[in-house]
C-alpha cells in the first residue's frame, strides 16, 4: 500500500469513527520570501497523484501558490490517535476537474463562490449577505457556472509522514519519500 492510499484509508476510518470533518487539513503556503501562512481547508480527494483541494485562485493562498507553488498539509484525527503530513509541489487542476467538483457542490456553496471576494476586505457582513441575495435572484432557475477565478489544486506529494500515537510518547513515525516514481520509507524517532 502506498502512503497516499494509507492517507485515504485513514480519512475513511476517521469518518467511520465519527470525526466531525475527517477531510479537514491544515494547509501551509508561503510567500516567495518564505513567510508562511496556514489555514484549515478540506481535502476533496486523494489518489496516486496526491491530494486535491478547491478555493478562490485570487485568495491569499491562491496568490501564494501562484508565486511559490509548494505547500505542506497536515491531517490530525484525534479519534484515531493519528496524523499525516504531506509536502510537495502544487499545481492547478484542469478546468474539467474543477467544473466537475463545482457542479457537485450544494447550490449555496456555488453561489458563495461568486459572492465572496475571498481574503479581501469588505465593509460589513450585510454587504456579503446582499451580494448573496442578488446572486440567488440572478441564478434563480438557472445553473450556476463555476467562476473563472475558482477551482482546484493538486498537491503532488513527494513526502508523506504517517504518525501513530504511542504509549509514553513513543510515537510511531514513518516518513515516505517519492524518488523517481518509487516510495521509500524511513522510520523516525518520535
C-alpha positions in Angstrom: 0.0 0.0 0.0 1.4 3.5 -0.9 1.4 6.2 1.7 -1.3 8.1 -0.2 -3.5 5.0 -0.1 -3.0 4.9 3.7 -4.0 8.6 4.0 -7.2 7.9 2.0 -7.9 4.9 4.3 -7.3 6.9 7.4 -9.7 9.6 6.2 -12.4 6.8 5.8 -11.5 5.3 9.2 -11.9 8.8 10.8 -15.3 9.2 9.1 -16.5 5.8 10.4 -15.2 6.8 13.9 -17.4 9.8 13.9 -14.9 12.6 13.1 -16.7 15.9 12.5 -14.5 16.8 9.5 -12.3 13.9 8.6 -11.1 15.7 5.4 -10.0 18.8 7.3 -6.4 19.6 6.9 -4.0 22.4 7.8 -2.6 23.8 4.5 0.6 25.8 4.7 1.8 28.0 1.9 4.5 30.7 1.8 5.4 33.8 0.0 8.4 33.7 -2.4 10.4 35.2 0.6 9.4 32.2 2.8 6.8 33.9 5.0 4.4 31.1 5.9 0.7 31.1 6.4 -1.6 28.3 7.4 -5.3 27.7 7.4 -7.7 24.8 7.5 -9.1 23.6 4.2 -11.0 20.5 3.1 -9.2 17.7 1.2 -11.5 16.8 -1.7 -9.8 13.7 -2.9 -6.7 11.6 -2.6 -5.3 9.5 -5.4 -1.9 8.3 -6.7 -1.1 11.9 -7.8 -1.6 13.5 -4.4 -4.4 15.4 -2.6 -6.9 17.9 -4.0 -8.5 21.0 -2.6 -10.5 23.8 -4.1 -10.5 27.5 -3.5 -10.6 31.0 -5.0 -7.5 31.5 -7.1 -7.4 35.2 -6.0 -7.4 34.4 -2.3 -4.2 34.7 -0.2 -3.5 31.0 -0.6 -4.1 31.2 -4.3 -1.7 34.1 -4.7 1.0 32.5 -2.6 0.7 29.2 -4.6 0.9 31.2 -7.9 4.2 32.8 -6.7 5.6 29.8 -4.7 4.0 26.6 -5.9 4.9 24.4 -2.9 2.8 23.5 0.1 2.6 21.3 3.1 -0.6 19.8 4.6 -1.3 18.1 7.9 -4.3 16.0 9.0 -5.0 15.2 12.6 -7.5 12.6 13.6 -7.7 12.5 17.5 -10.3 9.8 17.3 -7.7 7.5 15.7 -4.7 9.0 17.5 -3.1 9.5 14.1 -1.6 12.3 12.0 -0.5 12.5 8.4 1.8 15.2 6.9 2.3 15.7 3.2 4.7 18.0 1.3 5.2 18.7 -2.3 4.7 21.0 -5.3 1.3 22.3 -6.1 -0.4 22.8 -9.5 -3.8 23.9 -10.6 -6.2 21.2 -11.7 -7.6 21.3 -15.2 -10.9 23.1 -15.9 -12.8 19.8 -16.4 -11.9 18.5 -12.9 -12.7 21.9 -11.3 -16.0 22.1 -13.2 -17.0 18.5 -12.1 -16.3 19.3 -8.5 -18.1 22.7 -8.7 -21.1 21.2 -10.3 -21.4 18.6 -7.4 -21.3 21.3 -4.7 -24.5 22.4 -2.9 -26.1 25.4 -4.7 -25.5 27.7 -1.8 -21.8 26.9 -1.9 -21.8 27.6 -5.6 -23.4 31.0 -5.1 -21.0 31.9 -2.2 -18.0 31.2 -4.6 -19.4 34.2 -6.6 -20.4 36.3 -3.6 -17.2 36.2 -1.7 -14.0 38.1 -2.9 -12.1 35.7 -0.6 -9.4 37.2 1.6 -10.2 40.8 0.5 -11.7 43.4 2.9 -15.5 44.0 2.9 -17.4 46.8 4.5 -19.8 44.6 6.5 -21.3 41.2 6.8 -24.5 42.8 5.5 -22.7 43.6 2.2 -21.9 40.0 1.7 -25.5 38.9 2.5 -26.8 41.5 0.0 -24.4 40.1 -2.7 -25.6 36.6 -1.9 -29.3 37.6 -2.2 -28.6 39.3 -5.6 -26.8 36.2 -6.9 -29.6 33.9 -5.6 -32.1 36.1 -7.6 -29.9 36.3 -10.7 -29.4 32.5 -11.0 -33.0 31.6 -10.0 -33.9 28.5 -12.0 -30.5 28.5 -13.8 -27.3 26.5 -13.5 -24.7 28.4 -11.5 -21.5 28.3 -13.6 -18.0 28.0 -12.0 -16.4 31.4 -11.5 -13.3 31.7 -13.7 -11.3 32.6 -10.6 -12.3 29.5 -8.6 -11.0 25.9 -9.0 -8.9 23.1 -7.7 -5.3 22.5 -6.8 -3.3 19.3 -6.6 -0.6 18.9 -4.0 1.7 16.3 -5.6 3.0 14.6 -2.5 6.7 13.9 -2.6 6.9 13.3 1.1 4.3 11.7 3.4 4.8 11.2 7.1 2.4 8.8 8.9 2.3 9.2 12.7 0.5 7.0 15.2 0.3 7.7 18.9 2.4 5.5 21.1 2.4 4.8 24.8 4.7 7.1 26.9 5.1 9.4 23.8 6.9 6.6 21.9 5.0 7.5 18.8 5.4 5.6 15.5 6.7 7.9 12.7 7.2 6.6 9.2 8.4 9.1 6.6 7.9 8.2 3.0 9.7 10.0 0.1 9.0 9.7 -3.6 12.1 9.4 -5.7 12.0 8.5 -9.4 8.4 7.2 -9.0 9.3 4.9 -6.1 8.2 5.4 -2.5 10.9 4.7 0.1 10.3 4.7 3.8 12.3 5.6 6.9 11.3 5.3 10.5 11.9 8.4 12.6 12.4 8.7 16.3 9.5 10.4 18.0 
